[in-house]
Structures are given as structure tokens and as C-alpha cells.
Amino acid sequence: MTTATPAPVFDHVAIGTRALSDGWELFGGLLGGTWAYGSDQPGFRWEQLRFNAGPKIELLTPNGDPRGAFLDRFLTGRDAGPHHFNFQVPDIRLTLDHLRRLGIEPVGVHLDRADWKEAFLHPRDAYGIVIQVAQSSGGPPASVPPAGVGTPGRPADFSLIEHHVDDLAGATRLFSEILGGQVDSSRPGPGAAALTWPGGVRLRLTEVPAIPPAAARTGGVQLRFSIMRRWRPFPALRSFRCRRVKRPRRRWLRPPE
């Protein structure tokens, strides 16, 4: 009897922000995200929130260390917004081999640690967004929320990520054949593809042949949450452009253009 190889997991969407408090007010206070874990790293701090369904949100902020210059560059002139997608893979070396066969050369490859191995795909190779692939052994260390994290709002589902790309066929191949998404042929409309992962993760790729330069840095990423809360303004929303949609209990969040 053979054992099935574990599939990649779409683990989280990372959001770069100058102020973690803004992220918590939005994704926790308004959208019901709860503390998962977090830690300080050379150059930045990361904190993750989990939702009823869908991937986690990771908040990233620079801490003044020169090793966080990549995040400072990202935030300069753009304020808060999606920085990368993270995929947990069972065998990172095999994943990197598959990427190279597609003609994609990973960058920032670090395979020396036993507990955490990672590599990145540049936005030009990942259709407009940084992609982090990682292999970990064991879960993150236990941690407690920092002081000042308020009470979360009503629980929400992180129900959909929409990613605008300029090559739908190429992006679908990357996210399905390499990153483990299952193509859902019942959902996409014209010029779109829908993919799913375990845990209620849904990604919709929408082909936009001429992505505006201001949106090209994040591929026009938009996030949808399903919540049961009447709309009210939050100061943290100054860092994001939000658009209500007509369907009840849905809200789109997208970075400023």
C-alpha cells in the first residue's frame, strides 16, 4: 500500500504595514482574526491571525534593523498592502526542481536549517506577487499576543483571494501543477480560473492583459472576507482601499493604487 505524498498548503497572505496596530484593528477588530503566533526576526517582526476558514493573514513590519531594508523599500511610497503568498511544501528541493523545469529560477534560497527551509519567486516569475515556498519541521514556537491587541470582532471567513495576472494559462499552471491548487471548473467566468486548497482556501486568477503600473507590484491582489457585521469606519482602513459589493456579508479589501 502506497502513502499519498502531502500536497502543498496555501498557508498565509503576508501584508506589509508600518504599524501593526493598524493591521490588528482591521484584520482583528473588524474582520475577527484571532492570534495565531508571531516572532521577531532580523530586520522585521511578523504576527499571524487566523480566521474561521481560508489562509492566515501575516502582518509584517520593519524594526529598524538594516536587514529589513527589503520591507522598507516595499512600503516606501505605497503604504500597507499584500507582500507575498506563502506555501508550505512537503519537499522543498523537489518543488525547486519542478520550478526550474518551468524555467523559473528561485531567489533567496536558504536550505541550511533543519527546522525551516525557504525560497522565493520574484514577482516577474510569479505573475505579479512574491511567492514564498517553505518547508518546516514542527509547528511555530508557542507565543502570546503582544500587549495592546484588542478583542477580535465577530468571526469571519477569509473567503477569496483574487489575483490579477497578465498570463492566465501560465499562472494557472504555476498555482496548480507546482503549488498544489485544484482547478475548480465550475466557478470561473470568462478570462478567469478558480483554484482551491484544503482549509477553505480559494484563489481566483483573473486575466488583465494591461495591469496598471501602480497595481503591477502586487498583481492587483484583492482579498474578500465573509463577515456578519454592519459596516462602520475603522481608522486602520486609511491604509487600504475598500469597496462594498452588493452581495450581503461580503467585503473586498485591496491595497491603495
N, C-alpha and C positions, 0 to 999 in steps of 0.2 A: 504493500500500500504506500503510495507516494504522498508526501505532505505538500500542500499548496504553498508556493512562495508568497509571503506577505506582500501586499500591494503598497505603493506609496500612499502617504496620508497628507492631504492638504491641511496643514496644521494651523497656520495663522496668517493674517494680513498685518504687516507692520506699518505703523503710522508714525512719521516723524513729526515732532512738535517741540516748540521751545519751552512749553510749560506743561508738565504732566498734569497739573491741576485742571487745565482746560480739557485734556483728554478724559480725565476721570469724570468731570462734570457732564460731558457729552455722552461718552460710552457707558459710564456707570450710572450717573444720576438720572439721565434722560432715558437711556436705552437699556438699563437693567443689567449691565455687565457686572460680574462679581469677580473678586480677586482670585487669581489662579496662582501666580508666583512672579517673582521678579528678582533682579540682582544688579549690582554694579559691575561694569566691565571696563577695561582700559579705554577711556575716551567717551563712554556713554553709559546711561542707565536704561534698562528695559523693564517693563512691567506688563503683565498679560492679564486680560479679562476673558472670562468665558461666558457663553450665552446658553440658552435652552438648546439650541441647535445651531449647526454651522461652525465655521472655524473660529478660533480665538482672535481677539484683537491684541496686538502688541504695541505698546507705546514706547517710542524711542526718543531720548533727549540727550544732547551733548552735555558733558560735565566740565568742560574747560580744558581737559587733557588734550594735547595735540593729536593724540591717536583717534580722536573723534572728529577730525577735520572733514572726513567724508560726509558726516551728518550736518556739520555747519555749512558745507557747500550746498548740500541738498536743500537746506532751509533758507539760504540766502535768497531773498527776492521772491519767495514763493509761499512762505508760512507753512502751516501744517498740511499734511497730505500723505497718501499712500507711498511708502518707500519700497517695500518688497513683499512678495509672496514667499512663504516658507513651506517646503515639502519635506517630510520625514521619509527617508527611503531605507529599505532593509539592507541594501548593499551599495554603498556609495561608489565604490570602484566600478561595479558593473554599470551603474547609472552613468558615470562619466564616460565609460567606453561607448555606451549607446549614444550619448550626446555627440561624441566625436565622430561617430559613424554618420550622424546627421550633418556633419560639417560645423558643429558648434564647439568652440574651444572654451571650456570653463575658465574663470579667473578666480583669484583669491582662494586657491585650493590649499586646504590645511587638513592633512590626514595623519598627523603625528600623534594626536592624543587618543587614548584608548576609549575615553568616555564621550568624546564629541569630535566628529569629523564633518567638514563643511566645504562647500564650493559655491560659486555664484555664477549666474549667467548675466552678461551685460544686457541692458535694455535693447540694444541693437540686434541681439540674438534671441531675445525673449519677447519680441513684439511689443516693446514699449515699457516694460516694467522689469526691475531687478528681480531675479528669482534666486532664492537660496535653497540648495538641497543639502540635507544634513542627515547624518546617521548618529544616533545616540544609544548609549547603553545605560539602562536605568532611567528613572524619571528625574526631573529637576530637583534640587535640594529643597527641603521644606523651608518656607519663608512666611513671614507675616506681613500684612499690608502696612505701608508706612502711615505715620500719623497724618491726619487730615483727609484720609479717604472717607467720603461720606457714605450715607446709607444708599444702596442701589435702588433705582427705580423699579417699576414693575418689570418682571422678566420679559425678555424679547428673544425672538429667533433672528439670528444673522442669516437671513433667508436667501440672499443672492448677491453675487459679485458680478458686475458687468465690466468687461474689459474690451475696449475698442482697439482693433488691430487693423493693419493695412494689408494683411495676407491671411485670409480666413483658413485656407487649406493648410498652410504651414503652421499656424498657431494651433489648429485642431490636432495636427499630427504631434506636435510637441507635448501638448497637455494630455493627450490620450495615450499615445504609444510610449512615451518616456515617463510622464508624470502620473500615470495611472488613472486618469479620468475615464469614466464610462460615458460614451456618447448617448444622449437621450434623443432619439429621433422624433419623439412625439411632441417636443416642445419648441424647437427653433422655428423662427419665421424666415422670410427671405433675407439672405445675407447674414445669417447668424448660425451659431452652433451652441448646443447646450451640453454640458458635461456635469457629472455628479461624482462624488466621493462618499464613503461611509461617514456617518455622523451628521447627515443633512447638509453637506457642503454642495452648493450649486454655483457653477460658473457659466455665464453666458458670454460667448465671444461674438462681437458684432463688428462686421467689416465696415470700416470707414476709410476709403482709399486715400483721402487727403486729410489726415489728422492735423488740426491746427497746431502750430509750433508750441503754443503755451500748454497744450494738453499732451504733446508728444512725449514729454518726460515721464509721464505716468501712464501712457497709453489710454488716457481718458477713462481711468478706473472710477466706477461708481459702486456704492455699497447700498444694499437695501436691507432694512430691518422691519420685521413684523412686530408691532407693539400694540398694547391695549392702553393707550393714554391719550388724552386730549392734548392737542398742540399747545405749547406755551414756550415763549422765547427763553433761551439759555445764553448767558454771556459767552460760553465756550463756542457757540456757533459762529462767532465772529471769524474764526479760523477756517470755517467751512462754508461752502455754498450749498444750501439745502433747498430742495424742491418737493413740495407736496404733490402727490399724484391722486387721481380721482378715486382709485380703489381704496376702501376703508382700511385703516390699521396698517397702512404701508407708508414708508417714508424713504426717499432717496437721500443719500449723503454723498457729496462729491467735493473734491478739493477745489479751491479757487483757481480760476483760469488766468 
